[in-house]
Amino acid sequence: MVQRVGRIAVHVLIIGAAGMVGRKFIARIAADPACLGAPVTRLTLADVVPAVAPAVPAGQITTRIVVGDLAEADFAEALVADRPDLVVHLAAVVSGEAEADFDKGYRVNFDGTRALFEAIRHAGDATGNPAGYCPRLVFSSTSAVFGAPFPDRIGDDLALTPLTSYGTQKAMAELLLADYSRRGFVDGIGIRLPTICVRPGAPNRAASGFFSNILREPLVGREAVLPVDDDVRHWFASPRAAVGFLVHAARLDTTRLGWRRTVTMPGLSATVGDEIAALGRVAGPAAVALIRREPDPTIARIVAGWPRAFDARRALELGFTADADMDAILAAHIEDELGGHVPGRAV
Amino acid sequence: MVQRVGRIAVHVLIIGAAGMVGRKFIARIAADPACLGAPVTRLTLADVVPAVAPAVPAGQITTRIVVGDLAEADFAEALVADRPDLVVHLAAVVSGEAEADFDKGYRVNFDGTRALFEAIRHAGDATGNPAGYCPRLVFSSTSAVFGAPFPDRIGDDLALTPLTSYGTQKAMAELLLADYSRRGFVDGIGIRLPTICVRPGAPNRAASGFFSNILREPLVGREAVLPVDDDVRHWFASPRAAVGFLVHAARLDTTRLGWRRTVTMPGLSATVGDEIAALGRVAGPAAVALIRREPDPTIARIVAGWPRAFDARRALELGFTADADMDAILAAHIEDELGGHVPGRAV
């Protein structure tokens, strides 16, 4: 349950609010302002590009849009100066870009996150009440904190041996989150998100983009490139499931976590072939034919270092829930993004 | 084997050279300049206090003493400007101090280590040959990267869940070491040292100090304070064994590590009671009577979060070797520090 000591209004700060998961989380809050346990009345939406305020009845939620880079001096301090009750940190340079630009990845994914934690730690200093501020902080981490070789199913007690700089930066931030929580500076929970599928909108620079592209694009009659083999297995969650993780993480009794503050979220383990089969069932062979195979050794090498399946029993015990199967993931996408209709479907 | 591309002389940079392990490593090099596989002809000894040059025949080893703080701007750059072949990084704020001073611990143990890695990464920039410099870097880590609850024996694939800021800082540095190695910026190997026992010299601020104090002090007729119960179990290595780990890490074929660049060193799992029994066998009941029990809840709480025993098979397979038992650890101390003689021994 989000802390509300001495106030009725709940103020939520979302960093990375213009991103896909951020937007969907905002939409969820707008649709159900009490979904976090107490009515949200203030939103601060931060990102490197302007986030979009939710469409809600006038006066229901006061929204502030802030544009800036978490790693810039004083930006994090400004964000937490008025002490939001809940901080949701989703901002990151994605894996492909963090691998291509070593300095940028560390600056944003690690230094930016650290700057946020430090700003929260010191947010009470000016008021002379440093001990009085310890907000819930939900941090989005990634299954890329793990690195091959893997056991068949990866449990929460496996060593983090990332094989990308992105995974390294997230793993370091997980360690910081635990220490800042143990010290009482923040009430942190890290959630290791599966790869989001079907990711709506335009392709981004994530190396994992093709997992969504090969479903999203053919569904609307467009070609998509598949850079890896059909038997590549991966770990997925729908945007709907991801938003559910955030909501649950914001409300969870964190004393149940002890000092192990990051939890691998439950997901669906499926192959590229499973994705294509589900696409065929929903949209027919013409859609499947829009998948163009163009093997890319760089992408294949990165993906080979990623995990395939997890033992997420800890998350399940904590009440997090996953998608049932690839057909359910596709159905959620068609409902949420395409108005329940598959344009390319031959009737 | 230490890299010696295009040169005969081997130049070793030791950071934390004035510390106990550093001094013993230097003494080992002085006694056997070829112990690293090729004759050491240059030593750069860095620490926050002046390190002591080894006593060697004139001209055999050129030694430079450098005083400074690794976390200070440009200090790391200056250390690696002339591209040492081997960098041994032993400098750290110890666990008790890192817990007491949050900012100092992060600044030295994490930011200082990161500054060193960055300096190495950029050491070739000025010469226009950035890809040409990738020295072996031996990084001393700690078993405090693990945190309770533990399995009976802790393997190298267990998640790092430190319960101190010191352990967090070392765990983060381990992750950096792996990523900088994977990127080809450094040829890193991290070695998780057991608690050093018997640590010679004056007590330091490490929370683990009493494990050595209760042996070292009574051996020379002085009182020592024991802040925990006799059944507290811990994981030990003698200074001799620790120096052996450094020498082996400097020479090891790191391709055997893959990208999992940090290895838990083999040690001796023993209780405080085992220590006291060995002391009694060597120095008699009068020495044992010098141990004064003064329970300290803070120390006890910190120590309760530390590991007790490891499965160090990976290190053993890589050729690292441990002490046989507590009597051997005591015997090594008496030989190396007391000239083979126990002053307080009633004959």
Chai-1 contact restraints between the chains, C-beta under 6 A:
chainA,res_idxA,chainB,res_idxB,connection_type,confidence,min_distance_angstrom,max_distance_angstrom,comment,restraint_id
A,D157,B,A159,contact,1.0,0.0,6.0,A-B,restraint_1
A,L158,B,A159,contact,1.0,0.0,6.0,A-B,restraint_2
A,A159,B,D157,contact,1.0,0.0,6.0,A-B,restraint_3
A,A159,B,L158,contact,1.0,0.0,6.0,A-B,restraint_4
A,A159,B,A159,contact,1.0,0.0,6.0,A-B,restraint_5
A,T161,B,R260,contact,1.0,0.0,6.0,A-B,restraint_6
A,S165,B,D179,contact,1.0,0.0,6.0,A-B,restraint_7
A,T168,B,L175,contact,1.0,0.0,6.0,A-B,restraint_8
A,T168,B,D179,contact,1.0,0.0,6.0,A-B,restraint_9
A,A171,B,L175,contact,1.0,0.0,6.0,A-B,restraint_10
A,M172,B,M172,contact,1.0,0.0,6.0,A-B,restraint_11
A,M172,B,L175,contact,1.0,0.0,6.0,A-B,restraint_12
A,L175,B,T168,contact,1.0,0.0,6.0,A-B,restraint_13
A,L175,B,A171,contact,1.0,0.0,6.0,A-B,restraint_14
A,L175,B,M172,contact,1.0,0.0,6.0,A-B,restraint_15
A,D179,B,S165,contact,1.0,0.0,6.0,A-B,restraint_16
A,D179,B,T168,contact,1.0,0.0,6.0,A-B,restraint_17
A,R260,B,T161,contact,1.0,0.0,6.0,A-B,restraint_18
